[in-house]
Structure formats: C-alpha cells, structure tokens
C-alpha cells in the first residue's frame, strides 16, 4: 500500500536519503525555481515525475499544505532497536524515547529536533502512540529520512535494556526536584518525554535514573511535548560541546 509525502522539503529530503519513491506529482503552474532541485534529483534517481492539476492534489490530501508537491512512496519502515544500539556502540549515544505521545504533529516535530541535535535514534511504543503517518512525516520536514525510529512493545523493558547497555535515562517531569541544567546530560543518554495529557507513565517514571523539570515562571505549568524534547536535547548538546 502506498503512502504520500507532501511538501517541497519532505519530498526533497526523501529523494536525498535514497528512500524508494514510486512517483512524484507536481501541480501545474509551479515556478521552475521551486521544483528545480526536486526534478534534478528525480532525474538522477530515475523517479518518474507527473504534472497534475492542483485540485487533484487537494482532493488527494485534504487539510494538508502540500505546496503542489507530492511523492508516492512505500510505507515508512521502522528501524530495529538492536540495529540502532549496534550502530552506536562506538559512539556516545543520544536517544529520544516518547512515552505515549499521540499527536502525529508532535511526533514529527520531535523527530526534526532530534535529527538537528544529532540524536542516534528514537523509540516509540506500538500502542497508544502516534505512528509514522503522513502527517508525522510532513511535520518532520524530511528529518524522518535520517533518524531511525524503532517501535517497541514494552517501554519499561526497553528502558531496562538501555540501562544494561550503560545508557543514562533522563525523564522530563513537571514534578521533578531537579532543574534541567543541574542534571548531568553529557554522557550516554536516553531522554524520555511523556504524552501530551498525562506526561510520563508511573512505571516509566520509576525506571528513569533521574527526572528533570523546566523552571516555569509564567502562568502555565507545562510545555508542549515537542518543545520539552527540544529543550532537553539541546541542553545535552550544550553540555557535550562544553565537555
């Protein structure tokens, strides 16, 4: 079954990554400069390009800002967790775990931040969580093509496995006693971000080596999951660069 990638940047990154693409659909009337890189890459990769009417893409992807550029691709493949861990044996691991984040736009935004921060992979649960849907792929702005995402049946068991591999597990929790920049984030690290409504689950929270919070000085007491993930990721990057 085919899926779609919509938008100039996501389609361009999918071409660059070498992901198999069946066909690219371009709305008639787009400026040549807008599609120049995509048509060049498609020619190099021997991917067929078809001109269609814009309203065809509107019907194909309602409620999506496709920018007149759509790629038809095979469903996005998930990475194997063991492959991710084997790949980072010689590195200083930086992983991001999402505990029941259900909004695909949040999932895509975290993927984008994690890729920008140089993370080695993401882990999400199979159930009660957003998957790599076209909406999540679009929100990642192409980053999903470069960040391996693994799905697991049991997040608690996965955290145990990471700890056995010497990876420090840090959870973001509004009730934590330690402020984020006081926590050691410069070693092998897995960052756990909770769902939009409930935050970290009780068992997941208990398994974390340390919990951190953000100083909330205004009249709200929580952050969007993707914002929280980005803040912890880049605090880790800051500490690592200082080391």
C-alpha positions in Angstrom: 0.0 0.0 0.0 1.3 3.4 -1.0 1.7 6.4 1.3 2.3 10.0 0.4 4.9 12.6 1.3 3.8 16.2 0.9 5.7 19.4 0.6 8.9 20.6 -1.0 11.3 19.9 1.8 10.0 16.5 2.8 10.0 15.3 -0.8 13.4 16.7 -1.4 14.9 15.0 1.7 13.2 11.7 0.8 15.0 11.8 -2.6 18.3 12.7 -1.0 18.0 9.9 1.5 17.5 7.3 -1.2 14.1 6.2 0.0 12.3 4.2 -2.7 9.8 6.6 -4.4 7.3 5.3 -6.9 6.3 8.7 -8.4 6.4 12.4 -7.8 3.3 14.5 -8.6 3.8 18.2 -9.3 1.0 20.7 -9.6 0.9 22.6 -12.9 2.0 26.2 -12.8 4.7 25.9 -10.1 7.6 28.2 -10.6 10.6 26.4 -12.1 12.9 27.5 -9.3 10.5 25.9 -6.8 10.9 22.5 -8.3 14.4 22.7 -9.8 16.1 20.6 -7.1 13.3 18.0 -6.9 13.2 17.5 -10.7 17.1 17.2 -10.8 17.1 14.7 -8.0 14.2 12.7 -9.5 16.1 12.6 -12.9 19.2 11.3 -11.1 17.3 8.7 -9.1 15.2 7.8 -12.2 11.9 8.6 -10.4 9.0 9.4 -12.7 7.5 12.9 -12.4 3.9 13.6 -13.4 2.3 17.0 -13.9 -1.3 17.1 -12.4 -3.9 19.8 -11.6 -3.6 21.4 -8.2 -7.2 20.4 -7.3 -6.3 16.7 -7.8 -3.7 17.1 -5.0 -6.2 19.0 -2.9 -8.6 16.0 -3.1 -5.8 13.5 -2.6 -4.6 15.3 0.6 -7.4 17.4 2.1 -6.3 19.6 5.0 -2.7 19.3 4.1 -0.4 22.0 2.9 1.2 20.0 0.1 2.7 23.1 -1.7 1.8 21.4 -5.0 4.5 18.7 -4.5 3.6 15.1 -3.5 5.6 11.9 -3.6 4.0 8.4 -3.6 6.2 6.0 -1.6 6.1 2.7 0.1 5.0 2.7 3.8 7.8 4.1 6.0 9.8 1.3 7.5 10.7 1.2 11.2 14.2 0.5 12.4 15.1 -2.4 14.6 16.1 -1.4 18.1 19.0 -3.8 18.2 20.3 -2.3 14.9 20.2 1.2 16.4 22.1 0.0 19.5 24.7 -1.9 17.5 25.2 1.2 15.3 26.1 3.4 18.3 28.4 1.0 20.1 31.4 3.2 19.3 29.5 6.5 19.8 28.3 8.4 22.8 24.6 7.5 22.4 21.9 10.2 22.4 18.4 8.6 22.1 14.9 10.1 22.5 12.0 8.0 23.8 8.4 9.1 23.6 6.0 7.6 26.1 2.5 7.6 24.6 2.8 10.8 22.6 -0.4 10.6 20.5 -0.2 13.7 18.3 1.5 12.9 14.9 2.5 16.6 14.6 4.3 16.4 17.9 6.0 13.2 16.8 7.2 14.8 13.6 8.4 17.9 15.4 10.4 15.8 17.9 11.9 13.8 15.0 13.0 17.1 13.5 14.6 18.4 16.7 16.3 15.1 17.5 17.8 14.9 14.0 19.0 18.5 14.3 20.6 17.7 17.7 22.5 14.8 16.3 20.5 12.1 18.1 21.1 8.5 17.0 17.6 7.3 17.1 14.0 7.4 18.5 12.0 4.8 20.3 8.2 4.8 20.5 5.6 2.3 21.8 3.5 0.3 19.4 0.2 1.0 21.2 -1.4 4.2 22.4 1.0 6.4 20.5 1.3 8.3 17.2 2.9 6.3 14.3 4.9 7.4 11.3 1.8 8.6 9.4 2.0 11.0 6.5 1.1 13.8 9.0 4.1 12.9 11.2 6.4 12.6 8.2 5.3 16.0 6.9 5.8 17.6 10.4 9.3 16.3 10.5 10.2 18.4 7.4 12.2 15.4 5.9 14.2 14.6 9.1 12.4 11.2 9.4 14.5 10.1 6.4 17.7 10.4 8.5 16.6 9.5 12.1 15.9 5.8 12.7 12.7 5.2 14.6 12.0 1.9 16.4 8.7 0.7 17.8 8.7 -1.5 20.9 6.0 -3.5 22.7 7.1 -2.5 26.3 8.8 0.8 27.1 9.7 -0.3 30.6 11.6 -3.3 29.4 13.3 -1.2 26.7 14.5 1.3 29.4 15.9 -1.7 31.3 17.8 -2.8 28.2 19.2 0.7 27.7 20.4 0.9 31.3 22.1 -2.5 30.9 24.0 -1.0 28.0 25.3 1.8 30.2 22.9 4.5 28.9 21.7 7.0 31.5 17.9 7.5 31.3 16.5 11.0 32.0 12.8 11.8 32.1 11.2 15.2 31.8 8.6 15.6 34.5 7.0 18.8 35.9 7.1 17.4 39.5 10.8 16.7 39.4 13.0 18.2 42.1 16.0 18.9 39.8 16.1 21.7 37.2 17.3 20.6 33.8 20.6 22.5 33.7 21.7 21.0 37.0 21.5 17.4 35.7 24.4 15.6 34.1 23.5 15.1 30.4 26.9 14.8 28.8 27.3 11.0 28.8 25.5 8.1 27.0 21.9 9.4 27.3 18.3 8.4 26.6 15.8 11.2 27.0 12.2 10.2 27.9 9.3 12.6 27.1 5.7 11.8 28.2 2.4 12.1 26.5 0.5 15.4 26.0 -2.1 14.7 28.6 -0.6 12.6 31.3 3.1 13.1 31.0 5.3 10.1 31.9 3.6 6.9 33.0 4.2 5.8 36.5 6.3 2.7 35.7 8.3 4.6 33.1 8.9 7.4 35.6 10.1 4.9 38.2 12.6 3.4 35.8 14.3 6.7 34.9 17.7 7.3 36.5 16.8 10.9 37.1 13.9 13.3 36.5 14.3 16.9 35.4 12.0 19.9 35.1 12.0 23.3 33.4 11.6 26.4 35.5 8.1 27.7 34.8 7.9 31.4 35.5 4.7 32.3 33.8 1.1 31.3 34.4 1.3 27.9 32.7 2.8 24.9 34.3 3.6 22.6 31.4 5.2 22.6 27.9 4.2 21.0 24.6 5.9 17.6 24.3 7.9 18.6 21.2 9.1 21.8 22.9 10.2 19.9 26.0 12.0 17.3 23.9 13.9 20.1 22.0 14.9 21.8 25.3 16.4 18.6 26.8 18.1 17.6 23.6 19.9 20.9 23.1 20.8 21.2 26.8 22.5 17.8 26.3 24.2 19.2 23.1 25.4 22.2 25.1 26.9 20.1 27.9 28.5 17.7 25.4 30.1 20.6 23.5 31.4 22.0 26.7 33.0 18.7 27.6 
